Amino acid sequence: MKKIILTGGGTAGHVTPNIALIPELRKLNFDIHYIGTKKGIERNLVENVGVKYYPITAGKLRRYFDLENLTDMARIIKGFLQSMNLMIKIKPDVVFSKGGFVATPVVWAAHLCRIPIVIHESDITPGLANRLSLPFADRVCYAFPETEKYIKKDKKYLTGIPIRNELFQGNAKKGKSMCGFTDEKPILLIIGGSQGSRFINDVVRAGLKELLKVFQVCHICGKGNIDSTLLDLKGYKQFEYITEEQPHIFAMSDVVVSRAGATTLFEILSLKKPNILIPLSRRASRGDQILNAESFRKNGFSYVLQEEELNPSVLLETALNVYKKKNDIINAMNSADLGNCTRKVIEVILELVEK
């Protein structure tokens, strides 16, 4: 039986593609192990699908001076030593890294133990964690065609992002039942990312009265961001975060408003959902979501609103416009040559294991 270590964490985007691979790896009789952080979002997601989970210490990597860099360096070293011990204990045939700061010491340890490594980059430009891992990778998978120029490795593969099969099993009626919605108005789904977005939450709630004249609104607002004063408002349903409900929530939605994390983008594209993207601004990120969103806009898959131009009236106007032009957007999405992203990544892993 072949053994594989999956790693990645920090945000859902670094975890859910790994989750998508697990059923296919099980069909191929892989013994699957996962290395992540002790308290990150990845732990619950992975343990819920019955995979052996090994928590290690992780430190944040920064591009700027900060006194916490000193203490985080100690955490990174500790995480590297823990990863070395796990490589010796598990003896995997391959390591698959989805990125995030927890993954970097795992990749370093695998390289020193001469274990083959596959890295997956979701964004157009590789993040710092993956840039520090790329020199040690035997294979690199990437999601956007624009990414190729940033990867110097010869063994690089345009695969897209693995999507969980259960997302395609959604039932719109179940979704509406969960939310108490009817067939009278179209449904607007608001997603602020796995950690929520206070900025988007505030804009949505400020314009809720006008939005509800046209749409029913399902709002994924992030942990601790439920507004208790709006719990009984007809046509408005709040969730902190969704897991099992996600396929049904997506299935019922007519227009999706979302951040521009790459995993969510490929879920939206795979499900052919007309959408509005609100990427994180450069003030709060390295600008990767802006590039992701622009790529989708150029292909006709999405409408894009920058944070600086977003307000309640602009959100309503754009949502109405997208709903009116939904067939054009769906037609553009249907022309995308996605193939089976999960299978493409599995084939890269198998090529390396069977080498």
C-alpha positions in Angstrom: 0.0 0.0 0.0 1.4 3.4 -1.0 1.6 6.1 1.6 0.9 9.8 1.0 1.2 12.8 3.3 -1.0 15.7 2.5 -0.3 19.1 4.0 -1.6 22.7 3.9 -3.6 25.0 6.1 -4.4 28.4 7.4 -7.4 29.0 5.2 -10.0 26.8 3.7 -8.4 27.4 0.3 -5.3 25.5 1.5 -7.4 22.6 2.8 -10.5 21.9 0.6 -8.5 20.8 -2.5 -6.7 18.3 -0.3 -10.1 17.1 0.9 -11.2 16.7 -2.7 -8.3 14.4 -3.4 -9.0 12.0 -0.5 -11.8 10.0 -2.0 -9.8 9.4 -5.2 -6.7 8.5 -3.2 -8.7 6.0 -1.2 -10.0 4.4 -4.4 -6.4 3.9 -5.4 -5.7 2.2 -2.0 -3.4 5.0 -0.6 -2.7 5.1 3.1 -3.4 8.8 3.7 -1.8 11.0 6.4 -2.2 14.8 7.0 0.1 17.3 8.6 -1.4 20.6 9.8 -1.5 23.0 12.7 -2.9 22.3 16.1 -5.7 24.8 15.9 -6.1 25.7 12.3 -9.3 25.3 10.2 -7.7 22.3 8.5 -7.8 20.1 11.7 -11.6 19.8 11.9 -12.1 19.5 8.2 -9.6 16.7 7.9 -10.6 14.8 11.0 -14.2 14.9 9.9 -13.3 12.8 6.8 -11.5 10.2 8.9 -7.9 10.8 7.9 -5.0 10.4 10.3 -4.0 13.9 11.5 -0.6 15.1 12.9 -0.5 18.6 14.4 2.8 20.4 14.2 4.0 23.9 15.4 3.8 26.5 12.7 5.2 30.1 12.5 4.2 32.9 10.2 6.6 33.9 7.5 6.7 37.7 6.9 8.2 39.9 4.2 8.7 42.8 6.6 10.5 43.3 9.9 8.6 42.4 13.0 9.8 41.3 16.4 7.5 38.3 16.2 9.7 37.0 13.4 12.2 35.9 16.1 9.6 33.8 18.0 8.0 32.5 14.8 11.4 31.4 13.5 11.7 29.2 16.6 8.2 27.8 15.8 9.2 27.1 12.2 12.3 25.2 13.4 10.3 23.2 15.8 7.7 22.4 13.1 10.6 21.3 10.8 12.0 18.9 13.5 8.5 17.6 14.1 8.1 17.1 10.3 11.4 15.2 10.1 10.2 12.8 12.9 7.0 12.2 11.0 8.8 11.5 7.7 10.9 8.9 9.5 7.9 7.4 11.3 5.4 7.3 8.4 7.9 6.7 5.5 5.6 8.2 2.8 6.0 7.5 -0.8 5.1 11.0 -1.7 4.2 14.4 -0.1 1.5 16.6 -1.6 1.6 20.3 -0.4 -1.3 22.7 -0.9 0.6 25.6 0.7 0.2 27.8 3.7 2.9 28.4 6.3 2.4 25.0 7.9 3.4 23.2 4.7 6.8 24.8 4.2 8.7 22.9 6.9 6.9 19.7 5.9 8.3 20.2 2.3 11.8 20.9 3.6 11.7 17.8 5.8 10.5 15.6 2.9 13.3 16.9 0.6 15.9 16.1 3.2 14.5 12.6 3.6 14.5 12.2 -0.2 10.7 11.8 -0.4 9.1 13.0 -3.8 7.2 16.2 -3.5 4.2 17.6 -5.4 3.2 21.2 -4.8 0.0 22.9 -5.9 -0.3 26.6 -6.4 -3.8 28.0 -6.6 -3.2 31.7 -7.2 -1.7 33.4 -10.2 1.4 34.4 -8.4 2.9 32.0 -5.9 2.7 33.0 -2.2 5.7 33.3 0.0 5.2 29.8 1.6 5.1 28.2 -1.8 8.0 30.2 -3.1 10.1 28.9 -0.3 8.9 25.3 -1.2 9.2 25.4 -5.0 12.9 24.8 -5.2 12.4 21.4 -3.5 9.4 20.2 -5.5 9.6 17.4 -8.0 6.3 18.4 -9.6 4.3 21.6 -9.6 0.6 21.8 -10.3 -1.0 25.2 -11.0 -4.5 26.5 -11.6 -4.3 29.6 -13.8 -2.5 29.7 -17.2 -0.9 33.0 -16.2 1.0 31.2 -13.4 3.4 29.3 -15.7 5.8 32.2 -16.1 6.4 32.3 -12.3 7.4 28.6 -12.1 10.9 27.8 -13.2 10.6 24.1 -12.7 10.4 21.9 -15.9 7.9 19.5 -14.4 4.9 21.8 -14.2 1.3 21.0 -15.0 -1.8 23.1 -15.5 -4.4 21.2 -13.6 -6.9 23.6 -12.2 -8.0 23.1 -8.6 -9.5 19.9 -7.3 -13.1 20.3 -6.5 -15.0 18.1 -4.0 -17.4 15.8 -5.8 -20.1 16.4 -3.3 -20.4 20.0 -4.4 -22.1 18.7 -7.6 -24.7 16.7 -5.6 -26.5 19.8 -4.3 -30.3 20.0 -4.2 -31.8 23.5 -4.6 -35.0 22.5 -2.7 -33.0 21.4 0.3 -31.1 24.6 0.2 -34.2 26.7 0.2 -35.7 24.6 3.0 -32.6 25.2 5.1 -32.9 28.9 4.6 -36.7 29.2 4.7 -36.7 30.6 1.2 -39.4 30.4 -1.5 -39.5 30.4 -5.2 -40.9 33.9 -5.4 -37.5 35.8 -5.7 -34.0 34.9 -6.9 -31.4 34.1 -4.3 -28.2 36.0 -3.7 -25.5 34.1 -1.9 -22.9 36.3 -0.1 -19.5 34.6 0.8 -16.9 36.5 2.7 -14.2 33.8 2.7 -13.6 31.1 5.3 -12.8 33.7 7.9 -15.6 36.1 6.9 -15.3 39.7 5.9 -16.5 42.5 8.2 -16.3 45.0 5.3 -18.6 42.9 3.1 -20.9 42.1 6.0 -21.3 45.8 6.8 -22.1 46.7 3.2 -24.6 43.9 2.8 -26.4 44.8 6.0 -26.5 48.5 5.3 -28.2 47.8 2.0 -30.3 44.8 3.1 -33.7 46.6 3.0 -33.2 47.4 -0.7 -31.6 44.0 -1.5 -34.6 42.1 0.0 -37.0 43.9 -2.3 -35.4 42.0 -5.2 -33.5 39.0 -3.8 -33.6 36.5 -1.0 -30.2 36.7 0.7 -28.1 33.9 2.1 -25.2 35.4 4.0 -22.1 33.4 5.0 -20.7 36.0 7.4 -17.8 34.2 9.3 -17.3 33.0 12.8 -18.7 35.4 15.4 -20.3 37.7 12.8 -24.0 36.7 13.1 -26.2 39.7 13.7 -28.7 38.6 16.3 -31.0 41.6 15.5 -31.6 40.2 12.0 -32.4 36.5 12.9 -36.1 36.8 12.2 -35.9 38.9 9.1 -37.8 37.2 6.3 -35.8 36.4 3.2 -32.4 36.7 5.0 -30.5 33.8 6.4 -27.1 33.9 8.1 -24.5 31.2 8.6 -21.1 31.6 10.2 -19.6 28.9 8.0 -21.1 26.0 5.9 -19.8 22.5 5.3 -22.4 19.8 4.8 -24.9 22.5 3.7 -22.6 24.0 1.0 -23.7 21.9 -2.0 -27.4 22.7 -1.4 -26.7 26.4 -0.7 -24.8 26.7 -4.0 -27.4 24.7 -5.9 -30.2 27.1 -4.9 -28.3 30.3 -5.6 -28.9 32.5 -8.7 -26.0 35.0 -8.1 -23.0 34.5 -5.9 -21.1 37.5 -4.3 -17.6 36.3 -3.1 -14.1 37.2 -2.3 -11.7 36.0 -5.0 -9.8 33.2 -3.3 -8.8 30.8 -6.0 -10.5 27.7 -4.6 -13.9 29.4 -4.3 -13.4 30.8 -7.9 -13.0 27.3 -9.3 -15.9 26.0 -7.3 -18.1 28.9 -8.7 -16.8 28.2 -12.2 -17.3 24.4 -12.0 -20.9 25.0 -10.8 -21.5 27.6 -13.5 -22.8 30.3 -11.0 -23.1 33.9 -12.2 -21.1 35.9 -9.8 -19.6 39.2 -8.5 -16.1 39.1 -7.1 -14.9 41.5 -4.4 -11.1 40.8 -4.0 -9.2 41.6 -0.9 -7.5 45.0 -1.4 -3.7 45.4 -1.6 -3.9 47.1 1.9 -4.9 43.7 3.4 -3.1 41.3 1.1 -0.3 40.8 -1.5 -2.8 41.4 -4.2 -3.3 37.8 -5.3 -7.1 38.0 -5.2 -7.1 41.1 -7.4 -5.1 39.2 -10.1 -7.4 36.1 -9.7 -10.5 38.2 -10.2 -9.1 40.0 -13.2 -8.4 36.7 -14.9 -12.0 35.6 -14.4 -13.3 39.0 -15.5 -11.3 38.9 -18.8 -12.7 35.5 -19.6 -16.3 36.7 -19.0 -16.8 34.4 -16.0 -17.3 37.2 -13.4 -18.1 40.8 -12.7 -15.5 42.5 -10.4 -16.0 45.2 -7.8 -13.0 46.6 -6.0 -13.5 47.4 -2.3 -12.9 51.1 -2.9 -16.0 51.3 -5.2 -18.3 49.1 -3.1 -21.3 50.5 -1.3 -24.9 49.2 -0.9 -26.3 50.9 -4.0 -23.4 49.7 -6.2 -23.8 46.1 -4.9 -27.6 46.1 -5.6 -27.1 47.6 -9.1 -24.4 45.1 -10.0 -26.3 42.1 -8.6 -29.3 43.1 -10.7 -27.1 43.5 -13.8 -25.5 40.1 -13.3 -28.8 38.4 -12.8 -30.1 39.9 -16.0 -27.0 38.7 -17.9 -26.7 35.4 -16.2 -27.1 33.4 -19.4 -24.2 35.2 -21.0 -22.0 34.4 -18.0 -23.1 30.8 -17.9 -22.3 30.4 -21.6 -18.8 31.8 -21.1 -18.3 29.4 -18.2 -19.5 26.5 -20.4 -16.7 27.3 -22.9 -14.0 26.9 -20.2 -12.0 23.7 -20.7 -11.8 22.6 -17.1 -11.7 18.8 -17.6 -11.5 16.8 -14.4 -9.1 18.9 -12.2 -9.1 16.3 -9.4 -8.1 13.6 -11.8 -5.4 15.7 -13.4 -3.7 16.2 -10.0 -4.0 12.5 -9.1 -2.3 11.6 -12.4 0.7 13.9 -11.5 0.9 12.2 -8.1 0.7 8.7 -9.6 3.4 9.6 -12.2 5.8 10.5 -9.4 4.9 7.5 -7.2 5.2 5.0 -10.0 8.3 6.5 -11.5 
